[in-house]
């Protein structure tokens, strides 16, 4: 048996995904797979073979069930007793709704490694439809049409 190693000069594509009415968890798992490069035939775990991902309309993404009021995000200030919490609904209706998708993708990536940080830096999430990456000519992926479960009917 022979072990295959991906070439060092991997060509990374630019992909744009519209998150309008898309379920956040399903989108995050697809984005994490593309960032790691697991969709490629030459995937190698220790080499960055992933794509650059641009997610637009993050403010229009949806949570299923009661997650808007029941899902709680925790953070710590670093001071004793400094744990803070917020709900998914507050994040989505707040100033930075793209953070919900960023956190979901980050938590689906491998933990505590420089490769995961490098792969996560290829993710760009924007709340609206405008983005500054037209020069890279990203190819559009219709994530909502891949499966009927990907979209939430409001």
N, C-alpha and C positions, 0 to 999 in steps of 0.2 A: 504494500500500500504506500502511496506517495502523498505527502502533505502539500497542499497547494497554498502558495502565498500570492496575494494580490500584488500587482506591480506598484512601485513606489510613486509613479506618476499617474494618479487616478484623475480622470476628468469628472468634475462635479457639475451637475446640471443645476439650473435655477428653476424652481417650481413655484407656482402661485396657486393658492387655495382660497376659495371664497367661503367664509364661515357663516354665511347667512342661513339661519334656521337649522344649523347643524348641531348635533349633540356633541357637547364638549369632550366627553370621555372617549368617544369613538374617534373623533378628530385627533385627539392627543395621541392615541395609540398608533394611528396611521402616520402622524408626523414623526413620532419617535422612531418608528421603523424606518422611515425614509432618511432621517438624520443619521442613524447608525449605519445605513447602507445595507440593511438586511433584505431589501428587495432585489439586490443585484446577485447575479450568478457567481461573481468573484468576491463575495463577502468574506472578509477576514477579520476576526474579532479585535486584533491588535493594530489594525490600520484603518485610518479614517477614509471610508469609501462612500460616505453619505453625501446627500445633496443639500444645496441651500434652499431653505423653505421660506416663502413669504406668505403669511396668512393675513388676509384683509377682512374687513367687516367683523372684527372680533366682538364688537358690542352687540351684534345681532345673533351670536351663538346662544344655544339654549341648553338648559339643564333639564333632565327628566325627573318626574316624580316631584317630591317635596324638597329637592336638594337646594333650591334657592333660599329656603329658610332654615333647613336642617343641617346642611353641610357647613362645617365650621373650620376655618383656617386659623392656625395658631402661629404666633411669632413671639420672640422673647427680646426684651430690650437690653438684656445683659446685666441688669440690676436685680438684686434679690426681690423675688415676688413680682417680677416684671413681665409676666406672661400676658399677652394680649390676644384677643380673639375677635374675629369678624366672620360674617356669614357670606356665602356666595352671592346672595342677592345684593348685599351692600357693595361688594366688589364690582359686580356687573353694572350697577346703577351709579357707581362712583366715578371718580376722575380718570382712573386707569383700568377700564374693563378688559384690556388685553392681558393683564396680569393673571387672570383666571386660566387662560390657555397656556401661558408661559409656565405657571406652576404645575399644571397638569402634565405637560410634556416633560418638565424637569424631573418630576417624580417617577416617570416611566423610563428614564435613562439609567444606565448603570451608576452606582453610587461611588462617590469619593475617588475619582480618577481624573487625571489630566486629559485623557482622551475624551471622556464624557463632557468635560468643560469645553473642550475644543469643538466637539460636535454640537453642543448646545449653542455655541456662539454663532452657528450658521442659521439660527432661527430668527426671523424678523416677524413681529406681530404688530399689526396696526389696527386701531379701533375703527377707522373709516375705510373708504374705498381707495383713498389716495395713498400712494407709496412711491419712494424715490428710486425704484429699482428697474425702471423701464429700459435703461441702457443695457442691462444684462439679458434682455429678451427672455424673460421667464416663460416656460410653457405652462399653460393653464391645465390644472387637473380638476375635473368635475367630481369632487368627493361626494357630493350629495346624491349623485346619480349612480354611484357604485352599488348601493344597497338601499332599500326602502327604509331600513331602520336607522340610517344615518341622519335623517331629517326628523324633526319633531313638529308635528302639526299643532299649532297653537290653539 
